Amino acid sequence: MIAITPDDQEWYSPKYILDKVYNVFPVSLDPCSEGKQRVDADIHYTKEDNGLSMPWSGCVFMNPPYGREIGKWVKKFLEEWNSGNIQDAILLVPVKTDTNWWCQLSQHLDCWCAIQGRVKFVSPDSEKKTTVGTFASAIILFTRDTEVQSKFYAQFSDMGFIWR
C-alpha cells in the first residue's frame, strides 16, 4: 500500500464504501466515472464525456476529481441539487473545511460521516492494489427523504461519527 497526495486527481472508490452506498439507494448516475465503471450505476460519465457539461438526475454517487478541480464538481452538483434534478446523493470527498467548496456544500447537506482513519482508495495504477489518502475523508448525504437518512446512518455509523 502506498500513500498518495492531494495533488493526485484520481482516487477510485473502494468496494467497502460502494457496498454501503448501494444499501442506501440504487445509484442512477456516477458523474465522475473512472472509465472502468466500478460504480454500479445506470449512467456513467467519464473524463471524455465531461460530466460537468452533462445533465444529472436521480440518485447520484459522486467521488469527484480531487485537487483544484473539486470546486467545479461541487458547483455543478449544487446547481443540479438545487434545481431538483437530483433525488438523493452521496458524495465521497476530502475533509477541507477551510475551502469555499466545503462551505458551499455544508450549507445544504443533510448529514455527513467524518470517516475515522484514512480511506483505502483503489489505485488507478493496475500494479498497485490500494492507496491511502494523506487526508481525512467524509461521506456526505443529500436527501429529502427521512428513510434514506436512516439507511445512511445505519450503513455509515460504523465508519465514524455522523453529523446531522
Biotite code that builds the C-alpha atoms (Angstrom):
import biotite.structure as struc

atoms = struc.array([
    struc.Atom([0.000, 0.000, 0.000], chain_id="A", res_id=1, res_name="MET", atom_name="CA", element="C"),
    struc.Atom([1.321, 3.439, -0.895], chain_id="A", res_id=2, res_name="ILE", atom_name="CA", element="C"),
    struc.Atom([0.303, 6.920, 0.222], chain_id="A", res_id=3, res_name="ALA", atom_name="CA", element="C"),
    struc.Atom([-0.634, 9.434, -2.443], chain_id="A", res_id=4, res_name="ILE", atom_name="CA", element="C"),
    struc.Atom([-1.023, 13.162, -2.050], chain_id="A", res_id=5, res_name="THR", atom_name="CA", element="C"),
    struc.Atom([-3.863, 15.648, -2.600], chain_id="A", res_id=6, res_name="PRO", atom_name="CA", element="C"),
    struc.Atom([-2.139, 16.666, -5.858], chain_id="A", res_id=7, res_name="ASP", atom_name="CA", element="C"),
    struc.Atom([-3.210, 13.331, -7.324], chain_id="A", res_id=8, res_name="ASP", atom_name="CA", element="C"),
    struc.Atom([-6.570, 13.800, -9.048], chain_id="A", res_id=9, res_name="GLN", atom_name="CA", element="C"),
    struc.Atom([-7.890, 10.239, -9.254], chain_id="A", res_id=10, res_name="GLU", atom_name="CA", element="C"),
    struc.Atom([-8.960, 8.402, -6.125], chain_id="A", res_id=11, res_name="TRP", atom_name="CA", element="C"),
    struc.Atom([-11.068, 5.398, -7.130], chain_id="A", res_id=12, res_name="TYR", atom_name="CA", element="C"),
    struc.Atom([-13.890, 4.449, -4.785], chain_id="A", res_id=13, res_name="SER", atom_name="CA", element="C"),
    struc.Atom([-13.228, 1.363, -2.651], chain_id="A", res_id=14, res_name="PRO", atom_name="CA", element="C"),
    struc.Atom([-15.700, -1.517, -2.747], chain_id="A", res_id=15, res_name="LYS", atom_name="CA", element="C"),
    struc.Atom([-16.321, -1.378, 1.019], chain_id="A", res_id=16, res_name="TYR", atom_name="CA", element="C"),
    struc.Atom([-17.742, 2.151, 0.647], chain_id="A", res_id=17, res_name="ILE", atom_name="CA", element="C"),
    struc.Atom([-19.655, 1.412, -2.558], chain_id="A", res_id=18, res_name="LEU", atom_name="CA", element="C"),
    struc.Atom([-21.369, -1.581, -0.934], chain_id="A", res_id=19, res_name="ASP", atom_name="CA", element="C"),
    struc.Atom([-22.670, 0.729, 1.803], chain_id="A", res_id=20, res_name="LYS", atom_name="CA", element="C"),
    struc.Atom([-23.873, 3.271, -0.785], chain_id="A", res_id=21, res_name="VAL", atom_name="CA", element="C"),
    struc.Atom([-25.856, 0.557, -2.605], chain_id="A", res_id=22, res_name="TYR", atom_name="CA", element="C"),
    struc.Atom([-27.577, -0.308, 0.682], chain_id="A", res_id=23, res_name="ASN", atom_name="CA", element="C"),
    struc.Atom([-28.776, 3.295, 0.995], chain_id="A", res_id=24, res_name="VAL", atom_name="CA", element="C"),
    struc.Atom([-30.143, 3.648, -2.560], chain_id="A", res_id=25, res_name="PHE", atom_name="CA", element="C"),
    struc.Atom([-29.648, 2.294, -6.091], chain_id="A", res_id=26, res_name="PRO", atom_name="CA", element="C"),
    struc.Atom([-27.276, 4.604, -7.980], chain_id="A", res_id=27, res_name="VAL", atom_name="CA", element="C"),
    struc.Atom([-28.647, 6.208, -11.136], chain_id="A", res_id=28, res_name="SER", atom_name="CA", element="C"),
    struc.Atom([-25.600, 8.306, -12.027], chain_id="A", res_id=29, res_name="LEU", atom_name="CA", element="C"),
    struc.Atom([-21.849, 8.256, -11.470], chain_id="A", res_id=30, res_name="ASP", atom_name="CA", element="C"),
    struc.Atom([-20.883, 11.658, -12.943], chain_id="A", res_id=31, res_name="PRO", atom_name="CA", element="C"),
    struc.Atom([-17.144, 11.155, -12.288], chain_id="A", res_id=32, res_name="CYS", atom_name="CA", element="C"),
    struc.Atom([-16.607, 7.614, -13.533], chain_id="A", res_id=33, res_name="SER", atom_name="CA", element="C"),
    struc.Atom([-13.039, 6.452, -13.953], chain_id="A", res_id=34, res_name="GLU", atom_name="CA", element="C"),
    struc.Atom([-13.999, 4.563, -17.073], chain_id="A", res_id=35, res_name="GLY", atom_name="CA", element="C"),
    struc.Atom([-13.868, 1.079, -15.621], chain_id="A", res_id=36, res_name="LYS", atom_name="CA", element="C"),
    struc.Atom([-17.427, 1.506, -14.374], chain_id="A", res_id=37, res_name="GLN", atom_name="CA", element="C"),
    struc.Atom([-16.592, 0.259, -10.906], chain_id="A", res_id=38, res_name="ARG", atom_name="CA", element="C"),
    struc.Atom([-19.670, 2.028, -9.581], chain_id="A", res_id=39, res_name="VAL", atom_name="CA", element="C"),
    struc.Atom([-22.872, 0.071, -10.183], chain_id="A", res_id=40, res_name="ASP", atom_name="CA", element="C"),
    struc.Atom([-24.880, 2.892, -11.781], chain_id="A", res_id=41, res_name="ALA", atom_name="CA", element="C"),
    struc.Atom([-27.297, 3.189, -14.676], chain_id="A", res_id=42, res_name="ASP", atom_name="CA", element="C"),
    struc.Atom([-25.267, 6.030, -16.253], chain_id="A", res_id=43, res_name="ILE", atom_name="CA", element="C"),
    struc.Atom([-21.505, 6.722, -16.102], chain_id="A", res_id=44, res_name="HIS", atom_name="CA", element="C"),
    struc.Atom([-19.850, 9.954, -17.249], chain_id="A", res_id=45, res_name="TYR", atom_name="CA", element="C"),
    struc.Atom([-16.118, 9.604, -17.892], chain_id="A", res_id=46, res_name="THR", atom_name="CA", element="C"),
    struc.Atom([-13.485, 12.300, -18.488], chain_id="A", res_id=47, res_name="LYS", atom_name="CA", element="C"),
    struc.Atom([-14.260, 12.047, -22.181], chain_id="A", res_id=48, res_name="GLU", atom_name="CA", element="C"),
    struc.Atom([-17.982, 12.620, -21.532], chain_id="A", res_id=49, res_name="ASP", atom_name="CA", element="C"),
    struc.Atom([-17.222, 15.677, -19.365], chain_id="A", res_id=50, res_name="ASN", atom_name="CA", element="C"),
    struc.Atom([-19.810, 15.205, -16.630], chain_id="A", res_id=51, res_name="GLY", atom_name="CA", element="C"),
    struc.Atom([-19.682, 18.940, -15.909], chain_id="A", res_id=52, res_name="LEU", atom_name="CA", element="C"),
    struc.Atom([-21.444, 19.587, -19.227], chain_id="A", res_id=53, res_name="SER", atom_name="CA", element="C"),
    struc.Atom([-23.987, 16.759, -18.942], chain_id="A", res_id=54, res_name="MET", atom_name="CA", element="C"),
    struc.Atom([-27.404, 16.677, -17.198], chain_id="A", res_id=55, res_name="PRO", atom_name="CA", element="C"),
    struc.Atom([-27.574, 14.983, -13.796], chain_id="A", res_id=56, res_name="TRP", atom_name="CA", element="C"),
    struc.Atom([-30.633, 13.293, -12.313], chain_id="A", res_id=57, res_name="SER", atom_name="CA", element="C"),
    struc.Atom([-31.890, 10.573, -9.996], chain_id="A", res_id=58, res_name="GLY", atom_name="CA", element="C"),
    struc.Atom([-29.737, 9.087, -7.243], chain_id="A", res_id=59, res_name="CYS", atom_name="CA", element="C"),
    struc.Atom([-26.130, 10.207, -7.588], chain_id="A", res_id=60, res_name="VAL", atom_name="CA", element="C"),
    struc.Atom([-22.881, 8.859, -6.174], chain_id="A", res_id=61, res_name="PHE", atom_name="CA", element="C"),
    struc.Atom([-20.025, 11.322, -6.680], chain_id="A", res_id=62, res_name="MET", atom_name="CA", element="C"),
    struc.Atom([-16.353, 10.776, -5.934], chain_id="A", res_id=63, res_name="ASN", atom_name="CA", element="C"),
    struc.Atom([-15.049, 13.850, -7.786], chain_id="A", res_id=64, res_name="PRO", atom_name="CA", element="C"),
    struc.Atom([-11.527, 14.514, -9.031], chain_id="A", res_id=65, res_name="PRO", atom_name="CA", element="C"),
    struc.Atom([-9.597, 15.933, -6.096], chain_id="A", res_id=66, res_name="TYR", atom_name="CA", element="C"),
    struc.Atom([-7.274, 18.909, -6.073], chain_id="A", res_id=67, res_name="GLY", atom_name="CA", element="C"),
    struc.Atom([-8.146, 22.192, -7.731], chain_id="A", res_id=68, res_name="ARG", atom_name="CA", element="C"),
    struc.Atom([-10.892, 20.609, -9.878], chain_id="A", res_id=69, res_name="GLU", atom_name="CA", element="C"),
    struc.Atom([-13.142, 19.663, -6.986], chain_id="A", res_id=70, res_name="ILE", atom_name="CA", element="C"),
    struc.Atom([-14.727, 23.122, -6.707], chain_id="A", res_id=71, res_name="GLY", atom_name="CA", element="C"),
    struc.Atom([-16.138, 22.849, -10.250], chain_id="A", res_id=72, res_name="LYS", atom_name="CA", element="C"),
    struc.Atom([-17.738, 19.491, -9.420], chain_id="A", res_id=73, res_name="TRP", atom_name="CA", element="C"),
    struc.Atom([-19.251, 20.789, -6.196], chain_id="A", res_id=74, res_name="VAL", atom_name="CA", element="C"),
    struc.Atom([-20.676, 23.796, -8.046], chain_id="A", res_id=75, res_name="LYS", atom_name="CA", element="C"),
    struc.Atom([-22.239, 21.543, -10.705], chain_id="A", res_id=76, res_name="LYS", atom_name="CA", element="C"),
    struc.Atom([-23.596, 19.194, -8.049], chain_id="A", res_id=77, res_name="PHE", atom_name="CA", element="C"),
    struc.Atom([-25.207, 22.048, -6.097], chain_id="A", res_id=78, res_name="LEU", atom_name="CA", element="C"),
    struc.Atom([-26.763, 23.500, -9.276], chain_id="A", res_id=79, res_name="GLU", atom_name="CA", element="C"),
    struc.Atom([-28.347, 20.143, -10.079], chain_id="A", res_id=80, res_name="GLU", atom_name="CA", element="C"),
    struc.Atom([-29.392, 19.529, -6.453], chain_id="A", res_id=81, res_name="TRP", atom_name="CA", element="C"),
    struc.Atom([-30.920, 22.984, -6.005], chain_id="A", res_id=82, res_name="ASN", atom_name="CA", element="C"),
    struc.Atom([-32.812, 22.683, -9.302], chain_id="A", res_id=83, res_name="SER", atom_name="CA", element="C"),
    struc.Atom([-34.426, 19.471, -8.027], chain_id="A", res_id=84, res_name="GLY", atom_name="CA", element="C"),
    struc.Atom([-32.855, 17.233, -10.678], chain_id="A", res_id=85, res_name="ASN", atom_name="CA", element="C"),
    struc.Atom([-31.167, 15.025, -8.088], chain_id="A", res_id=86, res_name="ILE", atom_name="CA", element="C"),
    struc.Atom([-33.346, 12.892, -5.826], chain_id="A", res_id=87, res_name="GLN", atom_name="CA", element="C"),
    struc.Atom([-30.649, 11.684, -3.406], chain_id="A", res_id=88, res_name="ASP", atom_name="CA", element="C"),
    struc.Atom([-26.862, 11.879, -3.417], chain_id="A", res_id=89, res_name="ALA", atom_name="CA", element="C"),
    struc.Atom([-23.847, 10.541, -1.583], chain_id="A", res_id=90, res_name="ILE", atom_name="CA", element="C"),
    struc.Atom([-20.508, 12.264, -2.048], chain_id="A", res_id=91, res_name="LEU", atom_name="CA", element="C"),
    struc.Atom([-17.076, 10.933, -1.095], chain_id="A", res_id=92, res_name="LEU", atom_name="CA", element="C"),
    struc.Atom([-14.806, 13.938, -0.605], chain_id="A", res_id=93, res_name="VAL", atom_name="CA", element="C"),
    struc.Atom([-11.738, 15.029, 1.336], chain_id="A", res_id=94, res_name="PRO", atom_name="CA", element="C"),
    struc.Atom([-12.462, 16.998, 4.506], chain_id="A", res_id=95, res_name="VAL", atom_name="CA", element="C"),
    struc.Atom([-11.374, 20.529, 3.648], chain_id="A", res_id=96, res_name="LYS", atom_name="CA", element="C"),
    struc.Atom([-13.386, 22.770, 5.959], chain_id="A", res_id=97, res_name="THR", atom_name="CA", element="C"),
    struc.Atom([-11.239, 25.776, 5.055], chain_id="A", res_id=98, res_name="ASP", atom_name="CA", element="C"),
    struc.Atom([-12.245, 25.784, 1.376], chain_id="A", res_id=99, res_name="THR", atom_name="CA", element="C"),
    struc.Atom([-15.037, 27.621, -0.413], chain_id="A", res_id=100, res_name="ASN", atom_name="CA", element="C"),
    struc.Atom([-16.428, 24.418, -1.917], chain_id="A", res_id=101, res_name="TRP", atom_name="CA", element="C"),
    struc.Atom([-16.726, 22.767, 1.528], chain_id="A", res_id=102, res_name="TRP", atom_name="CA", element="C"),
    struc.Atom([-18.508, 25.828, 2.921], chain_id="A", res_id=103, res_name="CYS", atom_name="CA", element="C"),
    struc.Atom([-20.929, 25.786, -0.020], chain_id="A", res_id=104, res_name="GLN", atom_name="CA", element="C"),
    struc.Atom([-21.662, 22.066, 0.477], chain_id="A", res_id=105, res_name="LEU", atom_name="CA", element="C"),
    struc.Atom([-22.138, 22.422, 4.224], chain_id="A", res_id=106, res_name="SER", atom_name="CA", element="C"),
    struc.Atom([-24.934, 24.954, 3.735], chain_id="A", res_id=107, res_name="GLN", atom_name="CA", element="C"),
    struc.Atom([-27.083, 22.324, 2.004], chain_id="A", res_id=108, res_name="HIS", atom_name="CA", element="C"),
    struc.Atom([-26.178, 18.868, 3.297], chain_id="A", res_id=109, res_name="LEU", atom_name="CA", element="C"),
    struc.Atom([-28.406, 16.726, 5.489], chain_id="A", res_id=110, res_name="ASP", atom_name="CA", element="C"),
    struc.Atom([-25.752, 14.768, 7.294], chain_id="A", res_id=111, res_name="CYS", atom_name="CA", element="C"),
    struc.Atom([-22.195, 13.583, 6.870], chain_id="A", res_id=112, res_name="TRP", atom_name="CA", element="C"),
    struc.Atom([-19.899, 10.922, 8.215], chain_id="A", res_id=113, res_name="CYS", atom_name="CA", element="C"),
    struc.Atom([-16.461, 12.011, 9.395], chain_id="A", res_id=114, res_name="ALA", atom_name="CA", element="C"),
    struc.Atom([-14.582, 8.844, 8.440], chain_id="A", res_id=115, res_name="ILE", atom_name="CA", element="C"),
    struc.Atom([-12.294, 7.635, 11.208], chain_id="A", res_id=116, res_name="GLN", atom_name="CA", element="C"),
    struc.Atom([-8.880, 6.764, 9.792], chain_id="A", res_id=117, res_name="GLY", atom_name="CA", element="C"),
    struc.Atom([-7.780, 7.056, 6.192], chain_id="A", res_id=118, res_name="ARG", atom_name="CA", element="C"),
    struc.Atom([-9.757, 5.696, 3.253], chain_id="A", res_id=119, res_name="VAL", atom_name="CA", element="C"),
    struc.Atom([-8.046, 2.937, 1.284], chain_id="A", res_id=120, res_name="LYS", atom_name="CA", element="C"),
    struc.Atom([-8.740, 4.022, -2.277], chain_id="A", res_id=121, res_name="PHE", atom_name="CA", element="C"),
    struc.Atom([-8.296, 1.817, -5.321], chain_id="A", res_id=122, res_name="VAL", atom_name="CA", element="C"),
    struc.Atom([-5.232, 2.836, -7.292], chain_id="A", res_id=123, res_name="SER", atom_name="CA", element="C"),
    struc.Atom([-5.540, 3.946, -10.936], chain_id="A", res_id=124, res_name="PRO", atom_name="CA", element="C"),
    struc.Atom([-2.228, 2.091, -11.419], chain_id="A", res_id=125, res_name="ASP", atom_name="CA", element="C"),
    struc.Atom([-3.047, -1.566, -12.016], chain_id="A", res_id=126, res_name="SER", atom_name="CA", element="C"),
    struc.Atom([0.302, -2.553, -10.449], chain_id="A", res_id=127, res_name="GLU", atom_name="CA", element="C"),
    struc.Atom([-0.841, -1.248, -7.045], chain_id="A", res_id=128, res_name="LYS", atom_name="CA", element="C"),
    struc.Atom([-3.897, -2.573, -5.268], chain_id="A", res_id=129, res_name="LYS", atom_name="CA", element="C"),
    struc.Atom([-4.758, 0.258, -2.870], chain_id="A", res_id=130, res_name="THR", atom_name="CA", element="C"),
    struc.Atom([-3.568, 3.710, -1.953], chain_id="A", res_id=131, res_name="THR", atom_name="CA", element="C"),
    struc.Atom([-4.118, 5.525, 1.300], chain_id="A", res_id=132, res_name="VAL", atom_name="CA", element="C"),
    struc.Atom([-5.070, 9.183, 1.268], chain_id="A", res_id=133, res_name="GLY", atom_name="CA", element="C"),
    struc.Atom([-2.890, 11.620, 3.184], chain_id="A", res_id=134, res_name="THR", atom_name="CA", element="C"),
    struc.Atom([-6.008, 13.475, 4.322], chain_id="A", res_id=135, res_name="PHE", atom_name="CA", element="C"),
    struc.Atom([-9.275, 12.901, 6.159], chain_id="A", res_id=136, res_name="ALA", atom_name="CA", element="C"),
    struc.Atom([-12.355, 11.977, 4.112], chain_id="A", res_id=137, res_name="SER", atom_name="CA", element="C"),
    struc.Atom([-16.101, 12.352, 4.515], chain_id="A", res_id=138, res_name="ALA", atom_name="CA", element="C"),
    struc.Atom([-19.204, 10.696, 3.155], chain_id="A", res_id=139, res_name="ILE", atom_name="CA", element="C"),
    struc.Atom([-21.881, 13.343, 2.645], chain_id="A", res_id=140, res_name="ILE", atom_name="CA", element="C"),
    struc.Atom([-25.604, 12.703, 2.185], chain_id="A", res_id=141, res_name="LEU", atom_name="CA", element="C"),
    struc.Atom([-28.082, 14.923, 0.387], chain_id="A", res_id=142, res_name="PHE", atom_name="CA", element="C"),
    struc.Atom([-31.703, 13.772, 0.624], chain_id="A", res_id=143, res_name="THR", atom_name="CA", element="C"),
    struc.Atom([-35.226, 14.987, 1.180], chain_id="A", res_id=144, res_name="ARG", atom_name="CA", element="C"),
    struc.Atom([-36.295, 11.556, 2.462], chain_id="A", res_id=145, res_name="ASP", atom_name="CA", element="C"),
    struc.Atom([-36.054, 10.601, 6.160], chain_id="A", res_id=146, res_name="THR", atom_name="CA", element="C"),
    struc.Atom([-35.987, 6.889, 5.278], chain_id="A", res_id=147, res_name="GLU", atom_name="CA", element="C"),
    struc.Atom([-32.876, 7.429, 3.132], chain_id="A", res_id=148, res_name="VAL", atom_name="CA", element="C"),
    struc.Atom([-31.305, 9.362, 6.003], chain_id="A", res_id=149, res_name="GLN", atom_name="CA", element="C"),
    struc.Atom([-31.993, 6.439, 8.365], chain_id="A", res_id=150, res_name="SER", atom_name="CA", element="C"),
    struc.Atom([-30.435, 3.970, 5.910], chain_id="A", res_id=151, res_name="LYS", atom_name="CA", element="C"),
    struc.Atom([-27.383, 6.235, 5.588], chain_id="A", res_id=152, res_name="PHE", atom_name="CA", element="C"),
    struc.Atom([-26.963, 6.319, 9.349], chain_id="A", res_id=153, res_name="TYR", atom_name="CA", element="C"),
    struc.Atom([-27.309, 2.525, 9.602], chain_id="A", res_id=154, res_name="ALA", atom_name="CA", element="C"),
    struc.Atom([-24.733, 1.947, 6.858], chain_id="A", res_id=155, res_name="GLN", atom_name="CA", element="C"),
    struc.Atom([-22.070, 4.515, 7.720], chain_id="A", res_id=156, res_name="PHE", atom_name="CA", element="C"),
    struc.Atom([-22.207, 4.902, 11.514], chain_id="A", res_id=157, res_name="SER", atom_name="CA", element="C"),
    struc.Atom([-19.562, 2.186, 11.933], chain_id="A", res_id=158, res_name="ASP", atom_name="CA", element="C"),
    struc.Atom([-17.102, 4.237, 9.842], chain_id="A", res_id=159, res_name="MET", atom_name="CA", element="C"),
    struc.Atom([-17.100, 7.357, 12.003], chain_id="A", res_id=160, res_name="GLY", atom_name="CA", element="C"),
    struc.Atom([-19.203, 9.965, 13.724], chain_id="A", res_id=161, res_name="PHE", atom_name="CA", element="C"),
    struc.Atom([-22.278, 11.123, 11.785], chain_id="A", res_id=162, res_name="ILE", atom_name="CA", element="C"),
    struc.Atom([-23.170, 14.802, 11.989], chain_id="A", res_id=163, res_name="TRP", atom_name="CA", element="C"),
    struc.Atom([-26.852, 15.603, 11.467], chain_id="A", res_id=164, res_name="ARG", atom_name="CA", element="C"),
])
